[in-house]
């Protein structure tokens, strides 16, 4: 797969882990996914760690602020969506019911961003690329692969993203629920599923990041040995692949997907 140097507006371009314990989360991910890393100082004993596959940037992580740890903020992955103008989209998002948490502001030597919560409460970021477009690998093993919104208000969440980003919503019945596939010009960019009773009343709306893997079962087996936990064991999705939901040692939840759709470049492991 050629190196990614630009991204289409409206598509996910970057993933970033805010960890309550960066020191234990970093070896977990680098060992589980065979990633390299580059610790870039951003303060006293504080680093913005670029996670790399064969020296190409594919995601990042950092230690959350002490006041966040004291406030019991959970470790979490934050997904970024590419846009042409962060300022324009941030203003539009507010009018559509989003809450701006941080920004818009420049990230020196990289681009411009804003972090917000959508009308359903899910955290998401918008990214206007300058020197850094985002993940430099796509549709390969051990890189971000899919993003899925879980929400309690499907109608409101669907309306927000279709209006803000021009996504087209396509409904697919899946057993007792209806899965929403978001497309751009007929190409899938993300998914949406409702929170069901089995999730529990305290499950917040959230964007789940999926990483493509060669062997889902091997990831499930290795996770506890590296200090993580298995939330949902390896499970088949007909026509899609095999997935599992995992938790890193600092408490951040993410998923892995062994795709059977033939879209992964297996030559670029």
C-alpha positions in Angstrom: 0.0 0.0 0.0 1.5 3.4 -1.0 2.2 5.8 1.9 -0.7 8.1 2.7 0.1 11.7 2.1 -3.3 13.3 1.9 -6.9 12.5 3.1 -10.3 13.1 1.8 -12.4 15.6 3.8 -15.0 13.9 5.9 -12.8 10.8 6.5 -11.0 9.7 9.6 -7.4 10.6 9.5 -5.8 10.2 13.0 -6.2 8.4 16.3 -4.8 9.6 19.6 -4.7 7.9 23.0 -5.1 10.1 26.1 -3.8 7.7 28.8 -4.0 7.9 32.6 -0.8 5.9 32.7 1.3 6.5 29.6 4.2 4.5 31.1 2.3 1.2 31.1 0.1 1.9 28.0 3.1 2.5 25.7 4.8 -0.9 26.0 1.4 -2.6 25.8 0.6 -1.1 22.4 4.1 -1.3 21.0 4.4 -5.0 21.9 0.9 -6.0 20.9 1.1 -4.3 17.5 4.8 -4.4 16.9 4.9 -0.6 16.7 7.9 1.7 17.0 7.7 5.0 18.9 9.1 8.5 18.9 8.7 10.4 22.2 8.5 14.1 21.5 8.9 16.3 24.6 5.9 18.6 25.3 6.7 19.6 28.8 8.6 18.5 31.9 8.6 14.7 32.0 5.8 14.8 29.4 5.8 13.5 25.9 3.6 13.3 22.8 4.5 9.8 21.6 4.2 9.1 17.9 3.3 5.5 17.3 4.9 4.1 14.1 4.8 1.2 11.7 8.0 0.8 9.9 8.9 4.4 10.7 5.6 5.8 9.4 3.3 7.7 11.8 0.0 5.8 12.3 -1.3 7.1 15.7 -0.2 8.9 18.9 -0.5 8.8 22.7 0.2 11.0 25.7 -0.1 11.2 29.4 -3.3 13.0 30.5 -2.9 16.0 32.8 -2.7 15.4 36.6 -6.0 17.2 37.2 -7.7 14.9 34.7 -6.3 11.9 36.6 -7.5 13.3 39.9 -11.0 13.9 38.3 -11.1 10.2 37.4 -11.2 10.9 33.6 -11.0 7.6 31.8 -8.3 6.8 29.4 -9.6 7.0 25.9 -8.9 7.0 22.2 -9.8 10.2 20.3 -10.6 9.9 16.6 -9.9 12.8 14.2 -11.9 13.6 11.1 -10.3 15.5 8.2 -12.0 18.8 7.2 -11.0 21.6 4.8 -11.6 24.3 7.5 -11.7 23.6 11.2 -13.0 27.0 12.1 -15.9 26.8 9.6 -16.9 23.3 10.7 -16.5 24.1 14.4 -19.0 26.9 14.0 -21.4 24.7 12.1 -21.0 22.0 14.7 -22.1 24.3 17.5 -25.2 25.4 15.5 -26.0 21.7 15.1 -25.8 21.0 18.9 -22.1 20.1 19.5 -20.2 21.3 22.5 -16.7 22.7 21.8 -14.2 21.4 24.4 -10.9 22.7 23.1 -10.0 24.9 20.2 -10.0 25.6 17.4 -6.2 26.1 17.7 -3.1 25.5 15.7 -0.8 22.6 16.3 2.6 24.0 15.3 4.2 22.1 12.5 1.2 19.9 11.9 -2.2 21.6 11.4 -5.3 23.0 13.1 -7.8 21.1 15.3 -10.8 21.3 17.5 -12.1 18.8 20.1 -15.8 18.6 20.7 -18.6 16.4 21.9 -21.4 15.7 19.5 -25.1 16.1 20.4 -25.1 12.6 21.8 -22.1 13.2 24.0 -19.4 11.3 22.0 -16.0 12.9 21.8 -14.5 13.6 18.4 -11.9 15.9 16.9 -11.7 17.7 13.5 -8.4 18.1 11.8 -7.3 20.6 9.1 -4.0 19.3 7.8 -1.0 21.5 7.0 2.4 19.8 7.4 0.8 16.5 8.8 -2.2 14.9 7.2 -2.5 12.1 9.7 -1.9 8.4 9.6 0.6 7.5 6.9 -0.7 3.9 6.5 -4.1 2.6 5.6 -5.8 -0.7 4.9 -2.9 -2.6 6.4 -2.4 -4.8 9.4 -1.8 -3.0 12.7 -3.2 0.4 11.7 -6.5 2.1 12.3 -9.1 0.5 10.1 -12.7 1.5 11.1 -14.6 3.9 13.3 -18.0 3.2 14.9 -20.2 5.5 16.8 -22.3 4.0 19.6 -25.1 6.4 20.7 -28.4 6.5 22.6 -30.0 8.8 20.1 -29.5 7.4 16.6 -31.7 9.9 14.8 -29.9 13.0 16.3 -26.4 11.6 15.9 -27.1 10.6 12.3 -28.5 14.0 11.5 -25.5 15.8 13.0 -22.9 14.0 11.0 -24.8 13.9 7.7 -25.4 17.7 8.0 -21.9 18.6 9.2 -19.8 16.3 7.0 -22.0 15.5 4.1 -22.1 11.8 5.0 -24.9 9.7 3.5 -26.7 7.4 5.9 -27.6 3.8 4.9 -29.5 1.6 7.2 -28.8 -2.2 7.5 -31.0 -4.5 9.7 -28.8 -6.6 12.0 -30.8 -8.9 14.1 -32.6 -6.8 16.8 -30.9 -3.5 15.8 -30.4 -1.4 12.7 -26.8 -0.6 11.8 -26.2 2.7 10.1 -23.4 2.9 7.5 -22.1 6.3 6.7 -20.8 6.8 3.2 -19.1 9.5 1.1 -19.8 9.0 -2.7 -20.9 5.4 -2.0 -17.7 4.6 -0.1 -18.1 3.6 3.6 -16.3 5.9 6.1 -17.9 5.0 9.5 -20.7 3.1 11.2 -23.3 3.8 13.9 -25.1 1.5 16.2 -27.5 2.1 19.1 -26.8 1.5 22.7 -28.9 -1.5 23.7 -30.1 -2.7 27.1 -27.3 -5.2 27.4 -24.8 -2.3 27.3 -26.1 -1.1 30.7 -27.5 2.3 31.6 -24.1 3.9 32.3 -22.5 3.3 28.9 -21.8 6.7 27.4 -21.9 7.6 23.7 -18.5 7.0 22.1 -16.5 6.5 19.0 -14.8 3.1 18.9 -11.6 2.7 17.0 -10.9 -0.6 15.3 -7.4 -1.7 14.3 -6.9 -4.1 11.4 -5.1 -7.3 12.5 -3.9 -10.5 10.8 -5.2 -12.8 13.6 -7.9 -11.6 16.0 -7.6 -14.7 18.2 -3.9 -14.1 18.6 -4.5 -10.5 19.8 -7.1 -11.8 22.3 -4.6 -14.3 23.6 -1.8 -11.9 23.9 -3.7 -9.0 25.5 -3.8 -10.4 29.1 -0.2 -11.3 29.0 0.6 -7.7 28.3 -1.5 -6.4 31.1 -4.8 -5.7 29.2 -8.2 -7.2 29.4 -10.6 -8.8 27.0 -14.0 -7.1 27.0 -15.6 -9.0 24.1 -14.0 -12.2 23.0 -13.2 -12.9 19.3 -16.6 -12.9 17.5 -17.5 -13.4 13.9 -19.6 -10.9 11.9 -20.9 -12.6 8.8 -19.5 -11.1 5.6 -17.3 -8.7 7.5 -14.7 -10.5 9.6 -13.8 -11.4 13.2 -13.5 -8.8 15.9 -12.8 -8.4 19.6 -13.0 -5.5 22.1 -10.0 -5.0 24.3 -8.9 -2.8 27.2 -5.3 -1.5 27.6 -3.6 -1.5 31.1 -4.6 2.1 31.6 -8.3 1.4 30.9 -8.7 2.7 27.3 -11.1 0.5 25.2 -10.4 -0.3 21.6 -11.3 -3.0 19.1 -9.4 -5.2 16.6 -10.7 -6.5 13.4 -9.6 -9.5 11.2 -11.3 -8.5 7.9 -12.5 -11.1 5.5 -13.6 -8.5 2.9 -10.3 -8.6 1.0 -9.5 -4.9 1.5 -6.4 -5.3 3.6 -3.0 -5.2 1.9 -1.4 -8.3 3.3 1.9 -7.6 1.5 2.5 -4.6 3.7 2.6 -6.4 7.1 
